[in-house]
Amino acid sequence: MRPSAIALASVCLLVPAVEGLHATQRAGRQRAPETFACDRNNLTVYTGVVIGYQRQIGTTTLRIRTDADTTEQVSLTHPGTDDPSALFRMLGEPFTAADWTRIETRKGVLRTGTRAAAWVCSNGRVMVDWGVLSDTRE
């Protein structure tokens, strides 16, 4: 088989697989990070692009343009500090000091187009998972 025919066959096989992946991403229910204890019946998640971000002492506020075409605002409380990293995850893993450069261009300024999932429990607790992967569905 000629190389161009092999390439074309590969693309033809890949396109349906990618389309199926996108359909899978839309289906199902996202799973909260293991460390976020909240009954799933009392849990909401807003996943999308963060369009507003304000980090200050005591509170960090995010506005998220969700994948469901709504705009949601969440606030995380971290008394006495401007560091909410204990309430953050990066791709499901604990947030580290090195992760700040992945989400901020400088302190308090979020990179344009940054995606997140904000997990909100009915008791008011919030956890943010940055750069959410599509394989966090259950």
CNS distance restraints for C-alpha pairs under 8 A (distance, minus, plus):
assign (resid   1 and name CA) (resid   5 and name CA) 6.47 0.50 0.50
assign (resid   1 and name CA) (resid   6 and name CA) 6.65 0.50 0.50
assign (resid   2 and name CA) (resid   6 and name CA) 6.37 0.50 0.50
assign (resid   3 and name CA) (resid   7 and name CA) 6.19 0.50 0.50
assign (resid   4 and name CA) (resid   8 and name CA) 6.17 0.50 0.50
assign (resid   5 and name CA) (resid   9 and name CA) 6.09 0.50 0.50
assign (resid   6 and name CA) (resid  10 and name CA) 6.13 0.50 0.50
assign (resid   7 and name CA) (resid  11 and name CA) 6.31 0.50 0.50
assign (resid   8 and name CA) (resid  12 and name CA) 6.20 0.50 0.50
assign (resid   9 and name CA) (resid  13 and name CA) 6.26 0.50 0.50
assign (resid  10 and name CA) (resid  14 and name CA) 6.04 0.50 0.50
assign (resid  11 and name CA) (resid  15 and name CA) 6.09 0.50 0.50
assign (resid  12 and name CA) (resid  16 and name CA) 7.36 0.50 0.50
assign (resid  13 and name CA) (resid  17 and name CA) 6.88 0.50 0.50
assign (resid  14 and name CA) (resid  18 and name CA) 6.19 0.50 0.50
assign (resid  15 and name CA) (resid  19 and name CA) 6.16 0.50 0.50
assign (resid  16 and name CA) (resid  20 and name CA) 6.01 0.50 0.50
assign (resid  17 and name CA) (resid  21 and name CA) 6.20 0.50 0.50
assign (resid  18 and name CA) (resid  22 and name CA) 6.38 0.50 0.50
assign (resid  19 and name CA) (resid  23 and name CA) 6.42 0.50 0.50
assign (resid  20 and name CA) (resid  24 and name CA) 6.21 0.50 0.50
assign (resid  21 and name CA) (resid  25 and name CA) 6.19 0.50 0.50
assign (resid  22 and name CA) (resid  26 and name CA) 6.52 0.50 0.50
assign (resid  23 and name CA) (resid  27 and name CA) 6.37 0.50 0.50
assign (resid  24 and name CA) (resid  28 and name CA) 7.39 0.50 0.50
assign (resid  25 and name CA) (resid 134 and name CA) 5.80 0.50 0.50
assign (resid  25 and name CA) (resid 135 and name CA) 7.60 0.50 0.50
assign (resid  25 and name CA) (resid 137 and name CA) 7.60 0.50 0.50
assign (resid  28 and name CA) (resid 137 and name CA) 6.09 0.50 0.50
assign (resid  28 and name CA) (resid 138 and name CA) 6.28 0.50 0.50
assign (resid  29 and name CA) (resid 137 and name CA) 5.45 0.50 0.50
assign (resid  29 and name CA) (resid 138 and name CA) 5.68 0.50 0.50
assign (resid  30 and name CA) (resid  45 and name CA) 7.86 0.50 0.50
assign (resid  30 and name CA) (resid 136 and name CA) 5.68 0.50 0.50
assign (resid  30 and name CA) (resid 137 and name CA) 4.19 0.50 0.50
assign (resid  30 and name CA) (resid 138 and name CA) 5.93 0.50 0.50
assign (resid  31 and name CA) (resid 136 and name CA) 5.82 0.50 0.50
assign (resid  31 and name CA) (resid 137 and name CA) 5.56 0.50 0.50
assign (resid  31 and name CA) (resid 138 and name CA) 5.81 0.50 0.50
assign (resid  32 and name CA) (resid  36 and name CA) 6.54 0.50 0.50
assign (resid  32 and name CA) (resid 119 and name CA) 6.93 0.50 0.50
assign (resid  33 and name CA) (resid  92 and name CA) 6.16 0.50 0.50
assign (resid  36 and name CA) (resid 127 and name CA) 7.13 0.50 0.50
assign (resid  38 and name CA) (resid  42 and name CA) 6.65 0.50 0.50
assign (resid  38 and name CA) (resid  43 and name CA) 6.50 0.50 0.50
assign (resid  38 and name CA) (resid 121 and name CA) 6.08 0.50 0.50
assign (resid  39 and name CA) (resid  43 and name CA) 6.52 0.50 0.50
assign (resid  42 and name CA) (resid 121 and name CA) 5.70 0.50 0.50
assign (resid  42 and name CA) (resid 122 and name CA) 5.24 0.50 0.50
assign (resid  43 and name CA) (resid 119 and name CA) 6.95 0.50 0.50
assign (resid  43 and name CA) (resid 120 and name CA) 5.78 0.50 0.50
assign (resid  43 and name CA) (resid 121 and name CA) 4.63 0.50 0.50
assign (resid  43 and name CA) (resid 122 and name CA) 6.32 0.50 0.50
assign (resid  44 and name CA) (resid 119 and name CA) 5.90 0.50 0.50
assign (resid  44 and name CA) (resid 120 and name CA) 5.19 0.50 0.50
assign (resid  44 and name CA) (resid 121 and name CA) 6.44 0.50 0.50
assign (resid  45 and name CA) (resid 117 and name CA) 6.28 0.50 0.50
assign (resid  45 and name CA) (resid 118 and name CA) 5.46 0.50 0.50
assign (resid  45 and name CA) (resid 119 and name CA) 4.54 0.50 0.50
assign (resid  45 and name CA) (resid 120 and name CA) 6.10 0.50 0.50
assign (resid  46 and name CA) (resid  64 and name CA) 7.16 0.50 0.50
assign (resid  46 and name CA) (resid  66 and name CA) 6.06 0.50 0.50
assign (resid  46 and name CA) (resid  72 and name CA) 7.15 0.50 0.50
assign (resid  46 and name CA) (resid 117 and name CA) 5.43 0.50 0.50
assign (resid  46 and name CA) (resid 118 and name CA) 5.17 0.50 0.50
assign (resid  46 and name CA) (resid 119 and name CA) 6.72 0.50 0.50
assign (resid  47 and name CA) (resid  64 and name CA) 7.32 0.50 0.50
assign (resid  47 and name CA) (resid  65 and name CA) 7.90 0.50 0.50
assign (resid  47 and name CA) (resid  66 and name CA) 5.25 0.50 0.50
assign (resid  47 and name CA) (resid  67 and name CA) 6.14 0.50 0.50
assign (resid  47 and name CA) (resid 115 and name CA) 7.43 0.50 0.50
assign (resid  47 and name CA) (resid 116 and name CA) 5.76 0.50 0.50
assign (resid  47 and name CA) (resid 117 and name CA) 4.15 0.50 0.50
assign (resid  47 and name CA) (resid 118 and name CA) 6.44 0.50 0.50
assign (resid  47 and name CA) (resid 132 and name CA) 7.94 0.50 0.50
assign (resid  48 and name CA) (resid  64 and name CA) 5.94 0.50 0.50
assign (resid  48 and name CA) (resid  65 and name CA) 5.49 0.50 0.50
assign (resid  48 and name CA) (resid  66 and name CA) 4.09 0.50 0.50
assign (resid  48 and name CA) (resid  67 and name CA) 5.08 0.50 0.50
assign (resid  48 and name CA) (resid 115 and name CA) 5.42 0.50 0.50
assign (resid  48 and name CA) (resid 116 and name CA) 5.80 0.50 0.50
assign (resid  48 and name CA) (resid 117 and name CA) 6.59 0.50 0.50
assign (resid  49 and name CA) (resid  64 and name CA) 5.57 0.50 0.50
assign (resid  49 and name CA) (resid  65 and name CA) 5.32 0.50 0.50
assign (resid  49 and name CA) (resid  66 and name CA) 6.45 0.50 0.50
assign (resid  49 and name CA) (resid  67 and name CA) 7.91 0.50 0.50
assign (resid  49 and name CA) (resid 113 and name CA) 5.88 0.50 0.50
assign (resid  49 and name CA) (resid 114 and name CA) 5.69 0.50 0.50
assign (resid  49 and name CA) (resid 115 and name CA) 4.33 0.50 0.50
assign (resid  49 and name CA) (resid 116 and name CA) 6.36 0.50 0.50
assign (resid  50 and name CA) (resid  62 and name CA) 6.57 0.50 0.50
assign (resid  50 and name CA) (resid  63 and name CA) 5.74 0.50 0.50
assign (resid  50 and name CA) (resid  64 and name CA) 4.34 0.50 0.50
assign (resid  50 and name CA) (resid  65 and name CA) 6.23 0.50 0.50
assign (resid  50 and name CA) (resid 113 and name CA) 6.86 0.50 0.50
assign (resid  50 and name CA) (resid 114 and name CA) 5.86 0.50 0.50
assign (resid  50 and name CA) (resid 115 and name CA) 5.84 0.50 0.50
assign (resid  50 and name CA) (resid 116 and name CA) 6.63 0.50 0.50
assign (resid  51 and name CA) (resid  62 and name CA) 7.52 0.50 0.50
assign (resid  51 and name CA) (resid  63 and name CA) 5.55 0.50 0.50
assign (resid  51 and name CA) (resid  64 and name CA) 5.64 0.50 0.50
assign (resid  51 and name CA) (resid  65 and name CA) 6.42 0.50 0.50
assign (resid  51 and name CA) (resid 112 and name CA) 7.85 0.50 0.50
assign (resid  51 and name CA) (resid 113 and name CA) 7.69 0.50 0.50
assign (resid  52 and name CA) (resid  61 and name CA) 7.69 0.50 0.50
assign (resid  52 and name CA) (resid  62 and name CA) 5.37 0.50 0.50
assign (resid  52 and name CA) (resid  63 and name CA) 4.59 0.50 0.50
assign (resid  52 and name CA) (resid  64 and name CA) 6.95 0.50 0.50
assign (resid  53 and name CA) (resid  60 and name CA) 7.36 0.50 0.50
assign (resid  53 and name CA) (resid  61 and name CA) 5.73 0.50 0.50
assign (resid  53 and name CA) (resid  62 and name CA) 4.63 0.50 0.50
assign (resid  53 and name CA) (resid  63 and name CA) 6.51 0.50 0.50
assign (resid  53 and name CA) (resid 108 and name CA) 7.65 0.50 0.50
assign (resid  53 and name CA) (resid 109 and name CA) 7.41 0.50 0.50
assign (resid  53 and name CA) (resid 110 and name CA) 6.57 0.50 0.50
assign (resid  54 and name CA) (resid  60 and name CA) 5.57 0.50 0.50
assign (resid  54 and name CA) (resid  61 and name CA) 5.19 0.50 0.50
assign (resid  54 and name CA) (resid  62 and name CA) 6.63 0.50 0.50
assign (resid  54 and name CA) (resid 108 and name CA) 6.56 0.50 0.50
assign (resid  54 and name CA) (resid 109 and name CA) 7.95 0.50 0.50
assign (resid  55 and name CA) (resid  59 and name CA) 6.40 0.50 0.50
assign (resid  55 and name CA) (resid  60 and name CA) 4.35 0.50 0.50
assign (resid  55 and name CA) (resid  61 and name CA) 6.55 0.50 0.50
assign (resid  55 and name CA) (resid  82 and name CA) 6.29 0.50 0.50
assign (resid  55 and name CA) (resid  83 and name CA) 7.93 0.50 0.50
assign (resid  55 and name CA) (resid 108 and name CA) 5.58 0.50 0.50
assign (resid  56 and name CA) (resid  60 and name CA) 6.04 0.50 0.50
assign (resid  56 and name CA) (resid  81 and name CA) 7.67 0.50 0.50
assign (resid  56 and name CA) (resid  82 and name CA) 4.90 0.50 0.50
assign (resid  56 and name CA) (resid 108 and name CA) 8.00 0.50 0.50
assign (resid  57 and name CA) (resid  78 and name CA) 7.51 0.50 0.50
assign (resid  57 and name CA) (resid  79 and name CA) 7.05 0.50 0.50
assign (resid  57 and name CA) (resid  80 and name CA) 5.94 0.50 0.50
assign (resid  57 and name CA) (resid  81 and name CA) 4.74 0.50 0.50
assign (resid  57 and name CA) (resid  82 and name CA) 4.01 0.50 0.50
assign (resid  57 and name CA) (resid  83 and name CA) 7.59 0.50 0.50
assign (resid  58 and name CA) (resid  77 and name CA) 5.67 0.50 0.50
assign (resid  58 and name CA) (resid  78 and name CA) 4.75 0.50 0.50
assign (resid  58 and name CA) (resid  79 and name CA) 4.25 0.50 0.50
assign (resid  58 and name CA) (resid  80 and name CA) 5.37 0.50 0.50
assign (resid  58 and name CA) (resid  81 and name CA) 5.55 0.50 0.50
assign (resid  58 and name CA) (resid  82 and name CA) 6.03 0.50 0.50
assign (resid  59 and name CA) (resid  75 and name CA) 6.53 0.50 0.50
assign (resid  59 and name CA) (resid  76 and name CA) 5.58 0.50 0.50
assign (resid  59 and name CA) (resid  77 and name CA) 4.67 0.50 0.50
assign (resid  59 and name CA) (resid  78 and name CA) 5.83 0.50 0.50
assign (resid  59 and name CA) (resid  79 and name CA) 7.28 0.50 0.50
assign (resid  59 and name CA) (resid  82 and name CA) 7.09 0.50 0.50
assign (resid  59 and name CA) (resid  84 and name CA) 7.81 0.50 0.50
assign (resid  60 and name CA) (resid  75 and name CA) 5.59 0.50 0.50
assign (resid  60 and name CA) (resid  76 and name CA) 5.19 0.50 0.50
assign (resid  60 and name CA) (resid  77 and name CA) 6.67 0.50 0.50
assign (resid  60 and name CA) (resid  78 and name CA) 7.88 0.50 0.50
assign (resid  60 and name CA) (resid  82 and name CA) 7.69 0.50 0.50
assign (resid  60 and name CA) (resid  84 and name CA) 6.94 0.50 0.50
assign (resid  61 and name CA) (resid  73 and name CA) 7.05 0.50 0.50
assign (resid  61 and name CA) (resid  74 and name CA) 5.73 0.50 0.50
assign (resid  61 and name CA) (resid  75 and name CA) 4.34 0.50 0.50
assign (resid  61 and name CA) (resid  76 and name CA) 6.40 0.50 0.50
assign (resid  62 and name CA) (resid  73 and name CA) 5.61 0.50 0.50
assign (resid  62 and name CA) (resid  74 and name CA) 5.44 0.50 0.50
assign (resid  62 and name CA) (resid  75 and name CA) 6.44 0.50 0.50
assign (resid  63 and name CA) (resid  71 and name CA) 6.68 0.50 0.50
assign (resid  63 and name CA) (resid  72 and name CA) 5.55 0.50 0.50
assign (resid  63 and name CA) (resid  73 and name CA) 4.35 0.50 0.50
assign (resid  63 and name CA) (resid  74 and name CA) 6.59 0.50 0.50
assign (resid  64 and name CA) (resid  71 and name CA) 5.52 0.50 0.50
assign (resid  64 and name CA) (resid  72 and name CA) 5.25 0.50 0.50
assign (resid  64 and name CA) (resid  73 and name CA) 6.31 0.50 0.50
assign (resid  64 and name CA) (resid 116 and name CA) 7.93 0.50 0.50
assign (resid  65 and name CA) (resid  69 and name CA) 6.41 0.50 0.50
assign (resid  65 and name CA) (resid  70 and name CA) 5.81 0.50 0.50
assign (resid  65 and name CA) (resid  71 and name CA) 4.52 0.50 0.50
assign (resid  65 and name CA) (resid  72 and name CA) 6.63 0.50 0.50
assign (resid  66 and name CA) (resid  70 and name CA) 5.33 0.50 0.50
assign (resid  66 and name CA) (resid  71 and name CA) 6.03 0.50 0.50
assign (resid  66 and name CA) (resid  72 and name CA) 7.26 0.50 0.50
assign (resid  74 and name CA) (resid 118 and name CA) 7.40 0.50 0.50
assign (resid  74 and name CA) (resid 120 and name CA) 7.85 0.50 0.50
assign (resid  74 and name CA) (resid 126 and name CA) 7.64 0.50 0.50
assign (resid  75 and name CA) (resid 126 and name CA) 7.28 0.50 0.50
assign (resid  76 and name CA) (resid  84 and name CA) 7.29 0.50 0.50
assign (resid  76 and name CA) (resid  87 and name CA) 7.51 0.50 0.50
assign (resid  76 and name CA) (resid 125 and name CA) 7.39 0.50 0.50
assign (resid  76 and name CA) (resid 126 and name CA) 5.78 0.50 0.50
assign (resid  76 and name CA) (resid 127 and name CA) 7.45 0.50 0.50
assign (resid  77 and name CA) (resid  84 and name CA) 7.53 0.50 0.50
assign (resid  78 and name CA) (resid  82 and name CA) 7.19 0.50 0.50
assign (resid  78 and name CA) (resid  83 and name CA) 7.11 0.50 0.50
assign (resid  78 and name CA) (resid  84 and name CA) 5.85 0.50 0.50
assign (resid  84 and name CA) (resid  88 and name CA) 6.76 0.50 0.50
assign (resid  85 and name CA) (resid  89 and name CA) 7.70 0.50 0.50
assign (resid  85 and name CA) (resid  95 and name CA) 6.12 0.50 0.50
assign (resid  85 and name CA) (resid  96 and name CA) 7.51 0.50 0.50
assign (resid  86 and name CA) (resid  95 and name CA) 7.22 0.50 0.50
assign (resid  87 and name CA) (resid 126 and name CA) 7.18 0.50 0.50
assign (resid  87 and name CA) (resid 127 and name CA) 5.01 0.50 0.50
assign (resid  87 and name CA) (resid 128 and name CA) 6.43 0.50 0.50
assign (resid  88 and name CA) (resid  94 and name CA) 7.13 0.50 0.50
assign (resid  88 and name CA) (resid  95 and name CA) 5.63 0.50 0.50
assign (resid  88 and name CA) (resid 127 and name CA) 5.83 0.50 0.50
assign (resid  88 and name CA) (resid 128 and name CA) 4.86 0.50 0.50
assign (resid  88 and name CA) (resid 129 and name CA) 5.78 0.50 0.50
assign (resid  88 and name CA) (resid 130 and name CA) 7.36 0.50 0.50
assign (resid  89 and name CA) (resid  93 and name CA) 5.37 0.50 0.50
assign (resid  89 and name CA) (resid  94 and name CA) 4.89 0.50 0.50
assign (resid  89 and name CA) (resid  95 and name CA) 4.61 0.50 0.50
assign (resid  89 and name CA) (resid 127 and name CA) 7.65 0.50 0.50
assign (resid  89 and name CA) (resid 128 and name CA) 6.15 0.50 0.50
assign (resid  89 and name CA) (resid 129 and name CA) 4.46 0.50 0.50
assign (resid  89 and name CA) (resid 130 and name CA) 6.15 0.50 0.50
assign (resid  90 and name CA) (resid  94 and name CA) 6.28 0.50 0.50
assign (resid  90 and name CA) (resid  95 and name CA) 5.33 0.50 0.50
assign (resid  90 and name CA) (resid  99 and name CA) 7.21 0.50 0.50
assign (resid  90 and name CA) (resid 129 and name CA) 5.50 0.50 0.50
assign (resid  90 and name CA) (resid 130 and name CA) 4.89 0.50 0.50
assign (resid  90 and name CA) (resid 131 and name CA) 6.51 0.50 0.50
assign (resid  90 and name CA) (resid 132 and name CA) 7.68 0.50 0.50
assign (resid  91 and name CA) (resid 129 and name CA) 6.21 0.50 0.50
assign (resid  91 and name CA) (resid 130 and name CA) 5.97 0.50 0.50
assign (resid  91 and name CA) (resid 131 and name CA) 5.68 0.50 0.50
assign (resid  91 and name CA) (resid 132 and name CA) 5.36 0.50 0.50
assign (resid  91 and name CA) (resid 133 and name CA) 6.29 0.50 0.50
assign (resid  92 and name CA) (resid 129 and name CA) 6.20 0.50 0.50
assign (resid  92 and name CA) (resid 130 and name CA) 7.99 0.50 0.50
assign (resid  92 and name CA) (resid 132 and name CA) 7.52 0.50 0.50
assign (resid  95 and name CA) (resid  99 and name CA) 6.27 0.50 0.50
assign (resid  96 and name CA) (resid 100 and name CA) 7.49 0.50 0.50
assign (resid  98 and name CA) (resid 102 and name CA) 7.58 0.50 0.50
assign (resid  99 and name CA) (resid 103 and name CA) 6.81 0.50 0.50
assign (resid 100 and name CA) (resid 104 and name CA) 5.74 0.50 0.50
assign (resid 101 and name CA) (resid 105 and name CA) 6.34 0.50 0.50
assign (resid 101 and name CA) (resid 106 and name CA) 7.50 0.50 0.50
assign (resid 102 and name CA) (resid 111 and name CA) 7.88 0.50 0.50
assign (resid 103 and name CA) (resid 110 and name CA) 5.70 0.50 0.50
assign (resid 103 and name CA) (resid 111 and name CA) 5.51 0.50 0.50
assign (resid 103 and name CA) (resid 114 and name CA) 6.60 0.50 0.50
assign (resid 103 and name CA) (resid 130 and name CA) 7.77 0.50 0.50
assign (resid 104 and name CA) (resid 108 and name CA) 6.72 0.50 0.50
assign (resid 104 and name CA) (resid 109 and name CA) 5.28 0.50 0.50
assign (resid 104 and name CA) (resid 110 and name CA) 4.23 0.50 0.50
assign (resid 104 and name CA) (resid 111 and name CA) 5.10 0.50 0.50
assign (resid 105 and name CA) (resid 109 and name CA) 5.77 0.50 0.50
assign (resid 105 and name CA) (resid 110 and name CA) 6.12 0.50 0.50
assign (resid 105 and name CA) (resid 111 and name CA) 5.63 0.50 0.50
assign (resid 106 and name CA) (resid 110 and name CA) 7.60 0.50 0.50
assign (resid 110 and name CA) (resid 114 and name CA) 7.29 0.50 0.50
assign (resid 114 and name CA) (resid 130 and name CA) 7.63 0.50 0.50
assign (resid 114 and name CA) (resid 131 and name CA) 6.80 0.50 0.50
assign (resid 115 and name CA) (resid 130 and name CA) 6.05 0.50 0.50
assign (resid 115 and name CA) (resid 131 and name CA) 4.97 0.50 0.50
assign (resid 115 and name CA) (resid 132 and name CA) 6.63 0.50 0.50
assign (resid 116 and name CA) (resid 128 and name CA) 6.55 0.50 0.50
assign (resid 116 and name CA) (resid 129 and name CA) 5.52 0.50 0.50
assign (resid 116 and name CA) (resid 130 and name CA) 4.26 0.50 0.50
assign (resid 116 and name CA) (resid 131 and name CA) 5.33 0.50 0.50
assign (resid 116 and name CA) (resid 132 and name CA) 5.72 0.50 0.50
assign (resid 117 and name CA) (resid 128 and name CA) 5.66 0.50 0.50
assign (resid 117 and name CA) (resid 129 and name CA) 5.16 0.50 0.50
assign (resid 117 and name CA) (resid 130 and name CA) 6.46 0.50 0.50
assign (resid 117 and name CA) (resid 131 and name CA) 7.87 0.50 0.50
assign (resid 117 and name CA) (resid 132 and name CA) 6.34 0.50 0.50
assign (resid 118 and name CA) (resid 126 and name CA) 6.73 0.50 0.50
assign (resid 118 and name CA) (resid 127 and name CA) 5.81 0.50 0.50
assign (resid 118 and name CA) (resid 128 and name CA) 4.43 0.50 0.50
assign (resid 118 and name CA) (resid 129 and name CA) 6.44 0.50 0.50
assign (resid 119 and name CA) (resid 126 and name CA) 5.44 0.50 0.50
assign (resid 119 and name CA) (resid 127 and name CA) 5.12 0.50 0.50
assign (resid 119 and name CA) (resid 128 and name CA) 6.11 0.50 0.50
assign (resid 119 and name CA) (resid 129 and name CA) 7.94 0.50 0.50
assign (resid 120 and name CA) (resid 124 and name CA) 6.62 0.50 0.50
assign (resid 120 and name CA) (resid 125 and name CA) 5.99 0.50 0.50
assign (resid 120 and name CA) (resid 126 and name CA) 4.62 0.50 0.50
assign (resid 120 and name CA) (resid 127 and name CA) 6.82 0.50 0.50
assign (resid 121 and name CA) (resid 125 and name CA) 5.33 0.50 0.50
assign (resid 121 and name CA) (resid 126 and name CA) 6.37 0.50 0.50
assign (resid 132 and name CA) (resid 136 and name CA) 7.77 0.50 0.50
